[in-house]
Amino acid sequence: MKRLISFLVCILMIFILPKYAVAEEEIITQDSTDKSGQISIDYSIDESYTVIIPANVTFTDETTTVVGGLQVSDVMIKEGKTLKVNVTSLNNFKMINGDGYINYSLLVNSNELPETNSCDVIVVHAGEHSGWAVLNFVTELDKENALYAGAYNDTLTFTVSID
Amino acid sequence: MNCKCETEREGKRKKWFIFLLLLFLILLILVIIRIKTPDNLSHNITNGIGFILGPNTTDNSSSDDTAAEQENVAIFGHGVIKIQADEKEAEVDFYNPKENKGKYYLKFELKIYNDSIKNYETIYTSTLVEPGKCVKKVMLTHKLKKGIYRAVVHVQPYKMDEDKTLTNNADMRVKVIVE
């Protein structure tokens, strides 16, 4: 009976052992010249982050300015690296319907974008864990080039890079 | 005298038996705890949910889900993705945060920069992933050789409404390490 239980205990210990890390041994005896010992403790954190982007912006005849937010949080990047969030417009900041369009503009923290359809909106350096920007979407609803009735759309792509 | 010795030996045997039995029970409990504890507690695992955006797709979500007024969508990103060389099956972590609950599905595309065509080629496309779920194991369109690749995870949110309306989206630049 005792043998059977011992056998079962051994089997169970085999199942349990892989769950726990085993430290590497360094044996120091009275005869050792160097009586100090060292252990190394290692832990690795993967680079990761969460970005929160404005999903939709809807203008109406009454609402020609829409305030949105862009945020990155829980940023963990390697020392010396920078996380950037860039915004790009599919139609160069025009809401289009066929070949008709309505212009709009995007202000980042109240600043106008450079004369491109792309711009860095948030820059987070290593050691910082979050960043944000206020986005103002503004249109004068100039319908001169709006040729058709119907919905006019644009799509923004927010590109996150770690360099 | 002999009888007393016999009784003592019997007593010792009983103590040993009880000790081993207790040890066995403790170890058994530890084994049960180990089996019941999942290795990754952070998110639920799925290979996507049971429908793909298309003309025949039906939406069984309640009207409460479509009435949400949330205008922001949360997207989780990584700096590095590690993939096994010469294997089509790969482990990833494409997660739709719980913050999007009742508001947005996410669809993930993994695009690798291909030097020969000087452009990105899509090697994996997910179905729509529900909030709080993640895609862990994926089947790539082809095997990759050892090396470090420039890549993009394109994340397209879809509103949880009847039309599954597309919203603004995100490109997460990542380094794919194939080893």
HADDOCK unambig.tbl for C-alpha pairs under 7 A between the chains (distance, minus, plus):
assign (segid A and resid 2 and name CA) (segid B and resid 17 and name CA) 6.62 0.50 0.50
assign (segid A and resid 5 and name CA) (segid B and resid 20 and name CA) 6.68 0.50 0.50
assign (segid A and resid 9 and name CA) (segid B and resid 24 and name CA) 5.64 0.50 0.50
assign (segid A and resid 12 and name CA) (segid B and resid 27 and name CA) 6.36 0.50 0.50
assign (segid A and resid 12 and name CA) (segid B and resid 28 and name CA) 6.96 0.50 0.50
assign (segid A and resid 15 and name CA) (segid B and resid 31 and name CA) 6.93 0.50 0.50
assign (segid A and resid 16 and name CA) (segid B and resid 31 and name CA) 6.27 0.50 0.50
assign (segid A and resid 47 and name CA) (segid B and resid 78 and name CA) 5.65 0.50 0.50
assign (segid A and resid 47 and name CA) (segid B and resid 79 and name CA) 4.93 0.50 0.50
assign (segid A and resid 47 and name CA) (segid B and resid 80 and name CA) 6.94 0.50 0.50
assign (segid A and resid 48 and name CA) (segid B and resid 77 and name CA) 5.50 0.50 0.50
assign (segid A and resid 48 and name CA) (segid B and resid 78 and name CA) 4.28 0.50 0.50
assign (segid A and resid 48 and name CA) (segid B and resid 79 and name CA) 5.92 0.50 0.50
assign (segid A and resid 49 and name CA) (segid B and resid 76 and name CA) 5.97 0.50 0.50
assign (segid A and resid 49 and name CA) (segid B and resid 77 and name CA) 5.32 0.50 0.50
assign (segid A and resid 49 and name CA) (segid B and resid 78 and name CA) 6.58 0.50 0.50
assign (segid A and resid 50 and name CA) (segid B and resid 74 and name CA) 6.69 0.50 0.50
assign (segid A and resid 50 and name CA) (segid B and resid 75 and name CA) 5.56 0.50 0.50
assign (segid A and resid 50 and name CA) (segid B and resid 76 and name CA) 4.37 0.50 0.50
assign (segid A and resid 50 and name CA) (segid B and resid 77 and name CA) 5.98 0.50 0.50
assign (segid A and resid 51 and name CA) (segid B and resid 74 and name CA) 5.76 0.50 0.50
assign (segid A and resid 51 and name CA) (segid B and resid 75 and name CA) 5.26 0.50 0.50
assign (segid A and resid 51 and name CA) (segid B and resid 76 and name CA) 6.40 0.50 0.50
assign (segid A and resid 52 and name CA) (segid B and resid 72 and name CA) 6.29 0.50 0.50
assign (segid A and resid 52 and name CA) (segid B and resid 73 and name CA) 5.45 0.50 0.50
assign (segid A and resid 52 and name CA) (segid B and resid 74 and name CA) 4.29 0.50 0.50
assign (segid A and resid 52 and name CA) (segid B and resid 75 and name CA) 6.18 0.50 0.50
assign (segid A and resid 53 and name CA) (segid B and resid 72 and name CA) 5.49 0.50 0.50
assign (segid A and resid 53 and name CA) (segid B and resid 73 and name CA) 5.50 0.50 0.50
assign (segid A and resid 53 and name CA) (segid B and resid 74 and name CA) 6.56 0.50 0.50
assign (segid A and resid 54 and name CA) (segid B and resid 71 and name CA) 5.88 0.50 0.50
assign (segid A and resid 54 and name CA) (segid B and resid 72 and name CA) 4.42 0.50 0.50
assign (segid A and resid 54 and name CA) (segid B and resid 73 and name CA) 6.38 0.50 0.50
assign (segid A and resid 55 and name CA) (segid B and resid 71 and name CA) 5.28 0.50 0.50
assign (segid A and resid 55 and name CA) (segid B and resid 72 and name CA) 4.94 0.50 0.50
assign (segid A and resid 55 and name CA) (segid B and resid 73 and name CA) 5.70 0.50 0.50
assign (segid A and resid 55 and name CA) (segid B and resid 167 and name CA) 5.25 0.50 0.50
assign (segid A and resid 55 and name CA) (segid B and resid 168 and name CA) 5.22 0.50 0.50
assign (segid A and resid 56 and name CA) (segid B and resid 71 and name CA) 5.79 0.50 0.50
assign (segid A and resid 56 and name CA) (segid B and resid 167 and name CA) 5.95 0.50 0.50
assign (segid A and resid 56 and name CA) (segid B and resid 168 and name CA) 6.61 0.50 0.50
assign (segid A and resid 155 and name CA) (segid B and resid 168 and name CA) 5.33 0.50 0.50
assign (segid A and resid 156 and name CA) (segid B and resid 168 and name CA) 5.05 0.50 0.50
assign (segid A and resid 156 and name CA) (segid B and resid 169 and name CA) 6.54 0.50 0.50
assign (segid A and resid 157 and name CA) (segid B and resid 168 and name CA) 5.99 0.50 0.50
assign (segid A and resid 157 and name CA) (segid B and resid 169 and name CA) 4.95 0.50 0.50
assign (segid A and resid 157 and name CA) (segid B and resid 170 and name CA) 5.19 0.50 0.50
assign (segid A and resid 157 and name CA) (segid B and resid 171 and name CA) 6.87 0.50 0.50
assign (segid A and resid 158 and name CA) (segid B and resid 169 and name CA) 6.33 0.50 0.50
assign (segid A and resid 158 and name CA) (segid B and resid 170 and name CA) 4.58 0.50 0.50
assign (segid A and resid 158 and name CA) (segid B and resid 171 and name CA) 6.18 0.50 0.50
assign (segid A and resid 159 and name CA) (segid B and resid 170 and name CA) 5.59 0.50 0.50
assign (segid A and resid 159 and name CA) (segid B and resid 171 and name CA) 4.53 0.50 0.50
assign (segid A and resid 159 and name CA) (segid B and resid 172 and name CA) 5.80 0.50 0.50
assign (segid A and resid 160 and name CA) (segid B and resid 171 and name CA) 6.23 0.50 0.50
assign (segid A and resid 160 and name CA) (segid B and resid 172 and name CA) 4.86 0.50 0.50
assign (segid A and resid 160 and name CA) (segid B and resid 173 and name CA) 6.05 0.50 0.50
assign (segid A and resid 161 and name CA) (segid B and resid 172 and name CA) 6.33 0.50 0.50
assign (segid A and resid 161 and name CA) (segid B and resid 173 and name CA) 5.04 0.50 0.50
assign (segid A and resid 162 and name CA) (segid B and resid 79 and name CA) 6.83 0.50 0.50
